[in-house]
Amino acid sequence: MSTDVFVVGVGMTPLGKHLTQTVKQLTTHAVDAALADANASREAVQAAWFCNTRQGALEGQHGVRGQAALRAYGFEGIPIFNTDNACASSSSGLMQAFASLRAGIHDVALVVGAEKMNYPERREAMFEAFKGSWDRDLADEHMAQLLAMGEGLELPEEALQPGSPERSVFMDIYAAQARFHMKRFGTTQRQIAAVAAKNHWHSQWNPMAQYRKPMTVEEVLADKLIVWPITRAMCAPMSDGACALLLASEEGLKRFDRQRAVRVRGIGVSSGSRRGPDEVDKHLTRVAAWRAYEMAGVSPQDVSLAELHDASAIAELLHMENCGFCDYGDAGALVESGATRLGGRLPINVSGGLHSKGHPIGATGAIQVRDLVVQLRGEAGASQVQGAQLGLAENGGGFYGLEEAACVVTILEAPNR
């Protein structure tokens, strides 16, 4: 037995530093909004997935995080599952809920991503927590492999500066990937900055975004150096926030408004492999994307808009190529052409993306899906992509070796009105 699966309700909190809000409170705000969006009651939910990465490291809540947050909301008796898959946590929760509904085990399911990353009194621990999302035993070996990818690239004088002493280890990883892309394909720092400028421009219309100030390419390049070629404006901030998605099977959809129901057309999931640096076509995102395209019965050319995991601006370029939106090496020029801006041929990250909208790690994948749902319903206001029919969300998590440790690609279809 299999059934179509639909997103029938979405809700999120604004992203930023919610220093006085707890994970439970953020969860409540997001679930309230999703249930209201679907015109549903708490009793409609038959199972729930709770997605979080930081409570164990920063609050000591190592287990039963979902039971703690969702029972506080009032969910009792239903199955509650906990998903921690680094930055891909809530998209992984979505995949699990999708599988349950598609198999007919449940008719209505809830996916919640909630994260608090800002603890001013524990600032050192905030940055140390990032190291839990790669193999601690192999960290030195993997970093050496990453740094070797960029060997032979002629570096400017500023690349020899130490960079920011307080940064996520993932920015060092992204910098290594950027140097490789620059060496192999001729990508420039200015093209990476063009991604960031585009997304900061997009975010001015997103009331949920952490940053809403447009930036020019020159302003992005002039911002504080984190680790060359990455400046601060090219990096996702530390974000607190939550997002909830209410899903229904074809049977469950009878209780909701079909005209606002967005179909989950396909999902592809992958983990990394022992590929070589030059085997770019074996990147785990490429694998996940093609699995999603196959399930959906569509191609990259059919996609109307995309939300890509741009924790650093270079990642958007990489995943444009990995998702088949252009040939390898052509992403920088495509961004500079304006094709990926709102109003262009393929708008990407019209929400502002992670490095402008915000990146509350355990909630990020769900937020990407929420942003696409709003677009596909035609409810995005000033940032609406006209005529959008298919949306793609790409969400990577952690790192292992040369690439992310996990990737989920989701393809959504506009309501059939």
LUMMITI-152657 format. One record per atom (N, C-alpha, C): y, z, x. Coordinates in steps of 0.2 Angstrom, whole numbers, padded with zeros to 4 digits, always signed. Layout:
# residues N
YZX ...
END
This chain:
# residues 417
-0006+0000+0004 +0000+0000+0000 +0006+0000+0004 +0011-0004+0003 +0018-0004+0006 +0023-0005+0001 +0029-0003+0003 +0034-0004-0002 +0041-0005+0002 +0046-0008-0001 +0052-0008+0002 +0055-0002+0002 +0060-0001+0007 +0063+0006+0008 +0071+0004+0008 +0075+0009+0005 +0082+0008+0004 +0086+0014+0006 +0092+0013+0008 +0096+0018+0010 +0101+0019+0003 +0100+0025+0000 +0104+0025-0007 +0109+0030-0006 +0110+0034-0001 +0116+0039+0000 +0117+0040+0007 +0124+0040+0009 +0126+0042+0016 +0131+0047+0016 +0132+0051+0021 +0137+0055+0021 +0138+0058+0029 +0144+0059+0031 +0145+0062+0038 +0151+0066+0038 +0152+0070+0043 +0158+0074+0045 +0162+0069+0049 +0169+0071+0049 +0173+0068+0055 +0170+0070+0062 +0171+0066+0067 +0168+0068+0073 +0174+0070+0078 +0172+0075+0082 +0177+0078+0086 +0174+0085+0089 +0179+0089+0090 +0177+0096+0093 +0178+0101+0087 +0172+0103+0084 +0172+0107+0078 +0170+0114+0081 +0174+0117+0084 +0173+0124+0088 +0171+0129+0083 +0174+0129+0077 +0173+0135+0073 +0167+0133+0068 +0164+0127+0068 +0159+0125+0064 +0152+0126+0067 +0147+0129+0063 +0140+0129+0066 +0136+0123+0064 +0130+0122+0067 +0126+0117+0065 +0124+0117+0058 +0123+0123+0055 +0121+0124+0048 +0127+0121+0044 +0133+0123+0046 +0139+0121+0042 +0140+0113+0042 +0140+0110+0048 +0140+0103+0049 +0135+0100+0045 +0129+0102+0045 +0123+0100+0041 +0125+0100+0033 +0128+0105+0031 +0129+0106+0024 +0134+0101+0022 +0140+0100+0026 +0145+0095+0024 +0142+0088+0024 +0137+0086+0028 +0134+0079+0028 +0130+0078+0022 +0125+0083+0021 +0121+0083+0016 +0124+0082+0009 +0129+0087+0008 +0133+0087+0002 +0136+0080+0001 +0139+0076+0006 +0142+0070+0005 +0137+0065+0004 +0131+0065+0007 +0126+0060+0005 +0123+0061-0002 +0122+0067-0004 +0119+0068-0011 +0124+0065-0016 +0131+0067-0015 +0136+0065-0019 +0137+0057-0019 +0136+0054-0013 +0136+0047-0013 +0131+0043-0017 +0125+0047-0017 +0119+0044-0021 +0119+0046-0028 +0124+0051-0030 +0124+0054-0037 +0117+0057-0038 +0115+0061-0033 +0108+0064-0033 +0109+0072-0032 +0104+0075-0034 +0103+0083-0033 +0099+0084-0028 +0099+0090-0025 +0095+0093-0020 +0087+0092-0022 +0086+0093-0028 +0079+0093-0030 +0076+0086-0030 +0080+0081-0029 +0077+0074-0028 +0073+0073-0022 +0075+0077-0017 +0072+0076-0010 +0065+0079-0009 +0061+0074-0007 +0054+0076-0007 +0052+0078+0000 +0055+0076+0005 +0054+0077+0012 +0060+0076+0016 +0060+0080+0022 +0066+0079+0026 +0065+0079+0034 +0069+0075+0037 +0069+0075+0045 +0075+0077+0047 +0075+0082+0052 +0081+0085+0055 +0081+0083+0062 +0086+0081+0065 +0087+0078+0071 +0092+0081+0076 +0091+0084+0081 +0095+0088+0085 +0093+0088+0092 +0097+0089+0097 +0095+0089+0104 +0098+0095+0108 +0103+0098+0106 +0106+0103+0110 +0105+0111+0108 +0103+0112+0102 +0102+0119+0100 +0098+0123+0104 +0092+0120+0107 +0088+0124+0111 +0091+0126+0118 +0095+0121+0121 +0098+0122+0127 +0104+0127+0127 +0108+0126+0121 +0114+0129+0121 +0115+0135+0116 +0110+0136+0112 +0110+0141+0107 +0103+0145+0107 +0098+0143+0111 +0092+0146+0111 +0088+0145+0105 +0090+0140+0100 +0086+0138+0094 +0081+0132+0096 +0076+0134+0100 +0071+0129+0103 +0067+0126+0097 +0065+0130+0092 +0060+0127+0087 +0063+0128+0080 +0060+0125+0076 +0061+0126+0068 +0069+0125+0067 +0072+0120+0070 +0079+0119+0069 +0080+0116+0062 +0076+0112+0060 +0077+0109+0053 +0076+0114+0048 +0071+0118+0049 +0069+0124+0044 +0075+0128+0044 +0078+0130+0049 +0084+0135+0049 +0090+0131+0046 +0092+0125+0047 +0098+0122+0045 +0097+0120+0037 +0091+0117+0036 +0090+0115+0029 +0088+0120+0024 +0084+0125+0026 +0083+0131+0021 +0089+0135+0020 +0094+0135+0025 +0101+0138+0024 +0104+0134+0018 +0103+0127+0018 +0106+0123+0013 +0103+0124+0006 +0096+0126+0006 +0093+0128+0000 +0086+0124-0001 +0084+0120+0004 +0078+0116+0004 +0072+0121+0005 +0068+0121+0001 +0062+0126+0002 +0056+0122-0001 +0050+0123+0002 +0044+0121+0000 +0042+0114+0002 +0047+0109+0003 +0046+0102+0005 +0044+0102+0012 +0041+0097+0014 +0040+0096+0022 +0046+0095+0025 +0047+0098+0031 +0053+0097+0035 +0051+0096+0042 +0053+0090+0045 +0050+0089+0052 +0056+0089+0057 +0055+0090+0063 +0060+0091+0068 +0059+0085+0073 +0065+0081+0074 +0064+0076+0079 +0070+0076+0084 +0067+0077+0090 +0072+0077+0096 +0069+0071+0101 +0073+0065+0101 +0071+0060+0105 +0078+0057+0109 +0081+0063+0112 +0087+0061+0115 +0092+0058+0110 +0096+0053+0113 +0101+0050+0109 +0098+0046+0103 +0092+0044+0103 +0088+0041+0098 +0085+0045+0093 +0087+0051+0093 +0084+0056+0088 +0084+0054+0081 +0090+0053+0078 +0091+0052+0071 +0088+0045+0069 +0089+0040+0073 +0086+0034+0072 +0078+0034+0072 +0075+0039+0076 +0068+0040+0076 +0066+0044+0070 +0070+0048+0068 +0069+0052+0061 +0069+0047+0056 +0074+0042+0056 +0074+0037+0051 +0067+0033+0051 +0065+0031+0057 +0059+0027+0057 +0053+0031+0054 +0053+0037+0055 +0047+0042+0053 +0048+0042+0045 +0054+0043+0043 +0055+0043+0035 +0053+0037+0032 +0055+0031+0035 +0054+0025+0033 +0046+0024+0032 +0043+0026+0037 +0035+0025+0037 +0032+0029+0032 +0035+0035+0030 +0032+0039+0025 +0033+0036+0018 +0039+0033+0017 +0041+0030+0011 +0037+0024+0010 +0037+0020+0015 +0033+0013+0015 +0026+0014+0013 +0023+0020+0016 +0016+0021+0015 +0015+0024+0008 +0020+0026+0004 +0019+0029-0002 +0018+0036-0002 +0019+0040+0003 +0017+0047+0004 +0023+0051+0000 +0029+0048+0001 +0035+0051-0003 +0039+0045-0006 +0043+0047-0011 +0047+0042-0014 +0055+0043-0012 +0057+0049-0010 +0064+0050-0008 +0063+0055-0002 +0067+0053+0003 +0067+0057+0009 +0074+0058+0012 +0075+0063+0016 +0082+0064+0019 +0081+0064+0026 +0086+0061+0029 +0086+0061+0037 +0093+0064+0039 +0093+0069+0043 +0099+0073+0045 +0100+0073+0052 +0105+0071+0055 +0107+0072+0062 +0113+0076+0063 +0112+0082+0066 +0117+0087+0067 +0118+0089+0074 +0124+0089+0077 +0124+0091+0084 +0131+0095+0085 +0130+0100+0089 +0136+0103+0093 +0135+0103+0100 +0140+0099+0103 +0140+0098+0110 +0145+0102+0114 +0150+0105+0110 +0156+0108+0114 +0155+0116+0113 +0154+0119+0119 +0154+0126+0119 +0159+0128+0125 +0165+0129+0124 +0170+0130+0130 +0168+0135+0134 +0165+0141+0132 +0163+0146+0136 +0156+0145+0140 +0153+0139+0139 +0147+0137+0142 +0148+0130+0145 +0153+0129+0148 +0155+0122+0150 +0150+0119+0155 +0148+0123+0160 +0143+0121+0165 +0136+0119+0161 +0134+0123+0156 +0128+0121+0153 +0129+0115+0148 +0135+0114+0146 +0136+0108+0142 +0134+0101+0146 +0136+0101+0152 +0134+0095+0157 +0127+0096+0159 +0124+0102+0161 +0118+0102+0163 +0113+0100+0158 +0114+0101+0151 +0110+0099+0146 +0108+0091+0146 +0112+0087+0149 +0111+0080+0149 +0105+0079+0153 +0103+0083+0158 +0098+0082+0162 +0091+0083+0159 +0091+0086+0153 +0085+0086+0149 +0082+0080+0146 +0086+0075+0147 +0085+0068+0144 +0082+0063+0149 +0080+0065+0154 +0076+0061+0159 +0071+0065+0162 +0066+0062+0166 +0061+0066+0169 +0063+0070+0175 +0064+0076+0174 +0066+0081+0179 +0063+0080+0186 +0056+0079+0185 +0052+0079+0191 +0053+0073+0195 +0055+0067+0192 +0056+0061+0195 +0064+0059+0196 +0068+0064+0194 +0075+0062+0194 +0078+0059+0200 +0077+0062+0206 +0079+0059+0212 +0076+0052+0214 +0070+0051+0212 +0067+0045+0213 +0070+0039+0209 +0071+0041+0202 +0074+0036+0198 +0081+0035+0200 +0085+0040+0202 +0092+0039+0204 +0092+0034+0210 +0088+0035+0214 +0088+0030+0220 +0086+0023+0218 +0082+0022+0213 +0080+0016+0211 +0086+0012+0208 +0090+0016+0204 +0095+0014+0200 +0101+0012+0205 +0102+0016+0210 +0107+0015+0215 +0106+0008+0219 +0099+0007+0220 +0097+0002+0224 +0098-0005+0220 +0099-0005+0214 +0100-0011+0210 +0107-0014+0211 +0112-0010+0214 +0118-0013+0215 +0119-0014+0222 +0114-0013+0226 +0115-0014+0234 +0117-0022+0235 +0122-0023+0239 +0124-0029+0241 +0130-0031+0238 +0133-0028+0233 +0139-0029+0229 +0145-0027+0233 +0149-0031+0234 +0155-0030+0238 +0160-0025+0234 +0161-0019+0236 +0165-0014+0232 +0172-0013+0235 +0176-0012+0230 +0183-0011+0231 +0184-0004+0234 +0190-0002+0237 +0191+0004+0240 +0190+0010+0235 +0192+0009+0229 +0192+0014+0224 +0185+0016+0222 +0180+0011+0224 +0173+0013+0222 +0170+0018+0227 +0174+0019+0233 +0171+0024+0238 +0174+0031+0236 +0178+0032+0231 +0181+0038+0229 +0175+0042+0226 +0175+0049+0226 +0170+0053+0223 +0169+0053+0216 +0175+0051+0212 +0175+0051+0205 +0176+0058+0202 +0175+0058+0196 +0176+0065+0192 +0170+0070+0194 +0172+0076+0196 +0167+0081+0198 +0163+0083+0192 +0166+0083+0186 +0163+0085+0180 +0162+0079+0175 +0155+0077+0176 +0153+0071+0172 +0146+0072+0170 +0144+0068+0165 +0137+0067+0163 +0133+0063+0168 +0127+0065+0170 +0123+0061+0175 +0122+0054+0172 +0123+0053+0165 +0122+0047+0162 +0127+0042+0164 +0133+0044+0166 +0138+0040+0168 +0137+0037+0175 +0133+0041+0179 +0131+0038+0186 +0126+0033+0185 +0121+0034+0180 +0116+0029+0178 +0120+0022+0175 +0124+0023+0171 +0128+0017+0168 +0132+0013+0174 +0135+0017+0178 +0138+0014+0184 +0134+0010+0188 +0127+0012+0189 +0123+0009+0193 +0120+0002+0189 +0120+0003+0183 +0118-0003+0179 +0123-0008+0179 +0130-0006+0179 +0135-0010+0179 +0136-0014+0185 +0135-0010+0191 +0135-0014+0198 +0130-0019+0198 +0124-0018+0195 +0118-0023+0195 +0120-0029+0192 +0123-0028+0186 +0125-0033+0181 +0131-0037+0185 +0135-0034+0188 +0141-0037+0192 +0138-0041+0197 +0133-0039+0201 +0130-0042+0207 +0126-0048+0204 +0122-0048+0199 +0118-0053+0197 +0121-0058+0193 +0126-0056+0189 +0129-0061+0184 +0136-0062+0185 +0139-0059+0189 +0146-0060+0190 +0151-0056+0185 +0148-0052+0181 +0152-0048+0177 +0158-0044+0180 +0163-0044+0177 +0169-0040+0181 +0171-0034+0177 +0174-0029+0181 +0176-0023+0178 +0181-0024+0172 +0185-0030+0173 +0190-0031+0167 +0186-0033+0161 +0180-0036+0161 +0176-0038+0156 +0173-0031+0152 +0171-0027+0157 +0169-0020+0154 +0174-0017+0151 +0180-0017+0153 +0186-0014+0150 +0188-0017+0144 +0187-0024+0143 +0188-0027+0137 +0184-0025+0131 +0178-0023+0133 +0173-0019+0128 +0177-0013+0125 +0179-0009+0130 +0182-0002+0128 +0188-0004+0124 +0192-0008+0126 +0199-0010+0123 +0197-0012+0116 +0193-0016+0115 +0191-0019+0108 +0189-0013+0104 +0185-0009+0106 +0182-0003+0102 +0187+0002+0100 +0192+0004+0105 +0197+0008+0104 +0202+0005+0099 +0203-0002+0099 +0207-0005+0094 +0203-0005+0087 +0197-0005+0087 +0193-0005+0080 +0194+0002+0077 +0194+0007+0081 +0193+0014+0079 +0199+0017+0075 +0205+0013+0076 +0211+0015+0072 +0210+0015+0065 +0205+0011+0062 +0204+0011+0055 +0198+0015+0053 +0195+0019+0057 +0190+0023+0055 +0192+0030+0055 +0193+0033+0049 +0195+0040+0048 +0190+0045+0050 +0184+0043+0052 +0179+0048+0055 +0179+0048+0062 +0183+0044+0065 +0183+0043+0073 +0186+0049+0076 +0183+0051+0082 +0186+0056+0086 +0193+0053+0090 +0193+0047+0092 +0199+0044+0095 +0201+0038+0090 +0208+0038+0089 +0210+0033+0084 +0216+0029+0087 +0217+0030+0094 +0223+0027+0097 +0220+0020+0100 +0223+0014+0098 +0222+0008+0102 +0223+0008+0109 +0220+0005+0113 +0221+0004+0120 +0220-0003+0123 +0225-0005+0127 +0224-0012+0130 +0219-0011+0136 +0217-0017+0138 +0213-0018+0144 +0216-0014+0150 +0222-0015+0151 +0226-0012+0157 +0226-0005+0156 +0227-0002+0150 +0226+0005+0149 +0219+0008+0151 +0214+0004+0149 +0207+0006+0150 +0206+0006+0158 +0208+0001+0161 +0207+0001+0168 +0211+0006+0172 +0217+0008+0170 +0221+0013+0173 +0219+0020+0171 +0215+0021+0167 +0213+0028+0165 +0209+0031+0171 +0208+0038+0170 +0204+0042+0176 +0198+0039+0177 +0196+0038+0184 +0190+0035+0186 +0185+0041+0186 +0179+0039+0182 +0173+0043+0182 +0169+0042+0187 +0166+0036+0188 +0162+0034+0194 +0162+0026+0193 +0165+0023+0199 +0166+0016+0198 +0160+0012+0196 +0161+0007+0192 +0167+0004+0189 +0169+0007+0182 +0167+0013+0181 +0168+0016+0174 +0174+0021+0174 +0178+0020+0170 +0184+0024+0169 +0183+0028+0162 +0187+0034+0161 +0186+0038+0156 +0186+0035+0149 +0190+0030+0148 +0191+0026+0142 +0185+0022+0140 +0180+0021+0145 +0174+0017+0144 +0168+0022+0143 +0169+0028+0142 +0164+0033+0141 +0164+0036+0134 +0159+0038+0131 +0158+0042+0125 +0160+0049+0127 +0164+0052+0122 +0166+0059+0123 +0161+0064+0121 +0161+0070+0122 +0157+0075+0120 +0159+0076+0112 +0155+0076+0108 +0157+0076+0101 +0152+0081+0097 +0155+0084+0092 +0152+0088+0087 +0152+0084+0080 +0147+0084+0076 +0147+0081+0070 +0140+0080+0067 +0139+0078+0061 +0133+0077+0057 +0133+0071+0053 +0127+0069+0051 +0127+0063+0047 +0120+0064+0043 +0120+0062+0036 +0114+0062+0032 +0113+0056+0029 +0107+0054+0028 +0105+0047+0025 +0099+0049+0020 +0100+0047+0014 +0095+0048+0008 +0092+0041+0007 +0085+0041+0008 +0081+0035+0008 +0077+0035+0001 +0075+0030-0001 +0071+0029-0007 +0066+0023-0006 +0060+0024-0009 +0055+0018-0009 +0057+0014-0016 +0053+0009-0017 +0055+0005-0023 +0054+0009-0029 +0049+0014-0029 +0048+0018-0035 +0053+0023-0035 +0055+0026-0030 +0061+0031-0030 +0068+0028-0032 +0068+0021-0030 +0075+0018-0032 +0076+0018-0039 +0071+0019-0043 +0072+0019-0051 +0077+0024-0053 +0078+0029-0048 +0083+0035-0050 +0090+0034-0047 +0091+0028-0044 +0097+0027-0041 +0100+0021-0043 +0107+0020-0040 +0110+0013-0042 +0108+0008-0037 +0104+0003-0040 +0101-0002-0036 +0107-0007-0033 +0113-0007-0036 +0118-0011-0034 +0121-0009-0028 +0120-0002-0026 +0123+0000-0020 +0117+0002-0015 +0111+0000-0016 +0106+0002-0012 +0105-0003-0006 +0105-0001+0000 +0104-0006+0006 +0097-0006+0008 +0094-0011+0009 +0087-0012+0010 +0086-0011+0018 +0081-0007+0020 +0079-0007+0027 +0075-0013+0028 +0077-0018+0031 +0073-0025+0032 +0068-0024+0037 +0070-0021+0043 +0065-0020+0048 +0067-0015+0053 +0062-0012+0056 +0063-0007+0062 +0059-0009+0067 +0061-0009+0074 +0057-0010+0079 +0059-0004+0084 +0053-0001+0087 +0054+0005+0091 +0050+0003+0098 +0053+0006+0104 +0049+0005+0110 +0051+0010+0115 +0047+0011+0120 +0048+0015+0126 +0048+0010+0132 +0050+0013+0137 +0051+0009+0143 +0045+0007+0147 +0045+0003+0152 +0039+0000+0155 +0041+0000+0163 +0036-0002+0167 +0037-0002+0174 +0039-0009+0176 +0045-0011+0173 +0047-0018+0174 +0051-0018+0181 +0052-0023+0184 +0057-0024+0190 +0064-0025+0187 +0069-0023+0192 +0076-0024+0190 +0078-0031+0187 +0074-0036+0190 +0076-0043+0188 +0072-0045+0182 +0068-0041+0179 +0064-0043+0173 +0068-0041+0167 +0074-0044+0166 +0078-0041+0161 +0076-0043+0154 +0071-0048+0154 +0069-0050+0147 +0063-0045+0145 +0061-0040+0149 +0056-0035+0147 +0060-0028+0146 +0066-0028+0146 +0070-0022+0144 +0068-0019+0137 +0067-0013+0137 +0064-0010+0131 +0068-0011+0125 +0075-0012+0125 +0079-0014+0119 +0077-0021+0117 +0076-0026+0122 +0074-0033+0120 +0067-0032+0116 +0063-0028+0118 +0056-0027+0115 +0057-0024+0108 +0061-0019+0107 +0062-0016+0101 +0066-0021+0096 +0071-0025+0099 +0074-0029+0094 +0070-0035+0092 +0065-0037+0096 +0061-0043+0093 +0056-0040+0088 +0054-0034+0089 +0049-0031+0084 +0053-0030+0078 +0059-0028+0078 +0063-0028+0072 +0064-0035+0068 +0066-0040+0072 +0067-0046+0070 +0061-0049+0066 +0055-0047+0070 +0049-0050+0067 +0047-0047+0060 +0048-0040+0060 +0047-0037+0053 +0052-0039+0048 +0058-0040+0050 +0063-0042+0045 +0062-0050+0043 +0059-0054+0048 +0059-0061+0046 +0065-0065+0047 +0069-0062+0052 +0076-0065+0054 +0076-0066+0061 +0082-0069+0063 +0083-0070+0070 +0090-0067+0072 +0092-0067+0079 +0098-0064+0080 +0104-0068+0077 +0103-0075+0076 +0108-0079+0073 +0110-0077+0066 +0105-0073+0063 +0106-0071+0056 +0110-0065+0055 +0112-0061+0060 +0115-0055+0060 +0122-0056+0059 +0125-0052+0054 +0132-0052+0052 +0137-0048+0056 +0134-0042+0058 +0138-0037+0062 +0133-0032+0065 +0135-0029+0071 +0130-0024+0074 +0134-0018+0076 +0130-0013+0076 +0132-0007+0080 +0128-0006+0086 +0130-0006+0092 +0126-0005+0098 +0128+0001+0101 +0123+0004+0105 +0124+0010+0108 +0128+0010+0114 +0134+0010+0114 +0139+0010+0119 +0141+0016+0122 +0137+0021+0124 +0139+0027+0127 +0143+0026+0133 +0142+0020+0136 +0147+0018+0141 +0148+0010+0139 +0154+0008+0140 +0156+0001+0138 +0151-0004+0141 +0148-0003+0147 +0144-0008+0150 +0138-0009+0146 +0136-0003+0142 +0130-0004+0138 +0130-0009+0132 +0136-0009+0130 +0137-0014+0124 +0136-0021+0127 +0138-0023+0133 +0137-0029+0136 +0129-0030+0137 +0126-0025+0140 +0119-0026+0141 +0115-0027+0134 +0117-0023+0129 +0113-0024+0123 +0115-0030+0119 +0121-0033+0120 +0122-0039+0117 +0117-0044+0119 +0116-0044+0125 +0111-0049+0128 +0104-0047+0126 +0102-0040+0127 +0095-0038+0125 +0093-0040+0118 +0098-0040+0113 +0097-0041+0106 +0098-0048+0104 +0099-0053+0110 +0099-0060+0109 +0105-0063+0106 +0110-0059+0106 +0117-0062+0103 +0120-0067+0108 +0118-0067+0114 +0120-0072+0119 +0115-0072+0125 +0115-0077+0129 +0111-0077+0135 +0113-0071+0140 +0108-0070+0144 +0109-0065+0150 +0115-0067+0154 +0119-0063+0155 +0125-0064+0160 +0131-0067+0156 +0130-0068+0149 +0136-0071+0146 +0140-0066+0141 +0138-0060+0141 +0141-0055+0136 +0148-0054+0138 +0150-0053+0144 +0157-0052+0146 +0162-0057+0144 +0160-0064+0145 +0164-0069+0143 +0164-0069+0135 +0159-0068+0132 +0159-0068+0124 +0164-0062+0121 +0164-0057+0125 +0169-0051+0122 +0176-0054+0124 +0177-0057+0129 +0184-0059+0131 +0186-0064+0126 +0181-0068+0123 +0183-0074+0119 +0186-0071+0112 +0184-0065+0111 +0186-0062+0104 +0181-0063+0099 +0175-0065+0101 +0170-0067+0096 +0167-0060+0093 +0168-0055+0096 +0165-0048+0094 +0170-0043+0091 +0176-0046+0090 +0181-0042+0087 +0180-0043+0079 +0183-0038+0076 +0184-0039+0069 +0187-0045+0067 +0184-0049+0063 +0187-0056+0062 +0184-0061+0066 +0180-0059+0071 +0176-0064+0075 +0170-0066+0072 +0166-0071+0076 +0160-0073+0074 +0155-0068+0073 +0154-0063+0077 +0149-0057+0077 +0153-0051+0078 +0156-0048+0074 +0159-0041+0075 +0154-0036+0077 +0156-0033+0083 +0151-0027+0086 +0155-0021+0086 +0152-0016+0084 +0155-0009+0084 +0162-0009+0081 +0163-0011+0075 +0169-0011+0071 +0171-0004+0069 +0166+0001+0070 +0167+0008+0069 +0171+0011+0074 +0172+0008+0080 +0175+0010+0086 +0169+0012+0091 +0163+0011+0090 +0158+0012+0094 +0158+0020+0097 +0153+0021+0101 +0152+0028+0103 +0157+0031+0107 +0160+0026+0112 +0165+0029+0116 +0172+0029+0113 +0173+0028+0107 +0179+0029+0103 +0178+0033+0097 +0173+0031+0093 +0171+0035+0087 +0169+0042+0088 +0165+0042+0094 +0161+0048+0095 +0154+0048+0096 +0151+0053+0099 +0144+0052+0101 +0140+0059+0100 +0140+0062+0094 +0136+0068+0094 +0128+0067+0094 +0125+0067+0100 +0119+0064+0102 +0114+0064+0096 +0112+0069+0093 +0107+0069+0088 +0108+0066+0082 +0115+0065+0081 +0117+0062+0074 +0119+0054+0075 +0119+0052+0081 +0122+0045+0083 +0119+0040+0079 +0112+0040+0079 +0108+0034+0076 +0109+0034+0069 +0109+0040+0066 +0111+0040+0058 +0118+0038+0057 +0123+0039+0061 +0130+0037+0060 +0130+0030+0060 +0127+0027+0065 +0127+0019+0066 +0124+0016+0059 +0119+0019+0057 +0116+0016+0050 +0121+0017+0045 +0124+0023+0044 +0129+0025+0039 +0135+0020+0039 +0137+0018+0045 +0143+0014+0046 +0141+0007+0044 +0135+0004+0045 +0132-0002+0042 +0131-0002+0035 +0129+0003+0032 +0128+0004+0025 +0135+0003+0021 +0140+0006+0024 +0146+0006+0021 +0149-0001+0021 +0148-0005+0027 +0150-0012+0028 +0146-0016+0023 +0139-0015+0022 +0135-0020+0018 +0136-0019+0011 +0139-0013+0009 +0141-0012+0002 +0148-0015+0001 +0152-0017+0006 +0158-0019+0005 +0163-0014+0004 +0162-0008+0007 +0166-0002+0005 +0170+0000+0012 +0171-0004+0017 +0174-0002+0023 +0181-0002+0024 +0184-0004+0018 +0192-0004+0018 +0195-0009+0024 +0199-0007+0028 +0203-0011+0032 +0199-0014+0038 +0193-0011+0039 +0188-0013+0044 +0183-0017+0041 +0183-0019+0035 +0178-0023+0032 +0176-0030+0035 +0170-0031+0036 +0168-0038+0039 +0166-0042+0032 +0170-0047+0031 +0169-0051+0025 +0162-0054+0025 +0159-0054+0019 +0153-0057+0018 +0147-0055+0022 +0147-0049+0024 +0142-0046+0028 +0135-0046+0024 +0130-0048+0027 +0123-0048+0024 +0118-0044+0027 +0118-0045+0034 +0113-0042+0038 +0117-0038+0044 +0115-0032+0044 +0118-0027+0050 +0112-0025+0054 +0114-0025+0061 +0109-0022+0066 +0112-0016+0069 +0108-0011+0070 +0109-0005+0074 +0105-0004+0079 +0107-0003+0085 +0103-0002+0091 +0105+0004+0094 +0100+0009+0095 +0101+0016+0097 +0096+0017+0103 +0099+0019+0109 +0094+0020+0114 +0094+0028+0116 +0089+0030+0119 +0089+0038+0120 +0086+0039+0127 +0090+0044+0130 +0087+0046+0137 +0087+0041+0142 +0084+0042+0148 +0083+0037+0153 +0076+0039+0157 +0073+0034+0159 +0067+0034+0163 +0066+0028+0167 +0067+0029+0174 +0066+0023+0178 +0073+0019+0178 +0073+0013+0176 +0078+0008+0176 +0082+0008+0169 +0079+0011+0164 +0082+0010+0157 +0081+0016+0153 +0083+0015+0147 +0082+0021+0142 +0075+0022+0141 +0074+0029+0139 +0067+0031+0138 +0064+0029+0131 +0069+0028+0126 +0067+0026+0120 +0072+0022+0117 +0070+0017+0112 +0075+0013+0108 +0073+0012+0101 +0077+0012+0097 +0076+0010+0090 +0081+0005+0088 +0079-0001+0085 +0083-0006+0082 +0081-0006+0075 +0086-0006+0071 +0086-0006+0063 +0090-0012+0060 +0087-0015+0056 +0090-0021+0053 +0091-0019+0045 +0097-0020+0043 +0098-0018+0036 +0101-0024+0032 +0100-0024+0025 +0102-0030+0021 +0106-0027+0016 +0111-0031+0014 +0116-0030+0009 +0113-0029+0002 +0115-0025-0003 +0112-0025-0009 +0112-0032-0013 +0106-0032-0016 +0105-0039-0020 +0108-0038-0027 +0114-0040-0027 +0118-0039-0034 +0117-0045-0038 
END
